[in-house]
Amino acid sequence: MVSKVMEWLQDKAPGFNQLSDEELEAVSDFSFLWSLFEARILDSSGSAGRIRRAVHDWHASGMLEAEALDEELAYFRQRYFANGHFTYHFDHLHLRRNDFEEVVRAVIDGTDNDPRNRVIAILILVFRFRNNLFHGLKWQYYLADQKDNFATANSVLVKVLEKHDPTIAG
């Protein structure tokens, strides 16, 4: 059964009625997962700085396990870096001055494989998806072709929540 809001979006929002059920599901799942992640992991204060502090805390306590996100990192590397150059997708992340762009770039191009920086970069990419979705930038593309991005981000969020949220972990 389709909600009234979904009917309205399909009727009024440009491109919305073109989205597959899988695309809608991935974006919807992301909205809920990000909200839980921000509340439980970032103390309801989502920022690149808070992400970095959380990762450093996990590292200091011996709970980082960066290799658990290797598959997601591989996806981001192939999407954002190809043939020795950053792809046009990278610019569309709209990284801001305080998003540790130099760390994200070095991890994505493979010049930095420090476990802390890998996790920081992955979570900042997910954070940019969040900002670009909730601040409207993803609507410039009518949310099309975003399923893999959001499915990958959802995988990251689930893994991090399972590992680092004491109400879920264990």
PyMOL commands that set and color helices and strands:
alter all, ss='L'
color gray80, all
select helices_A, chain A and resi 4-12+16-18+21-40+48-60+66-80+88-91+101-108+115-134+137-141+147-164
alter helices_A, ss='H'
color red, helices_A
select strands_A, chain A and resi 81-82+85-86
alter strands_A, ss='S'
color yellow, strands_A
deselect
rebuild
show_as cartoon
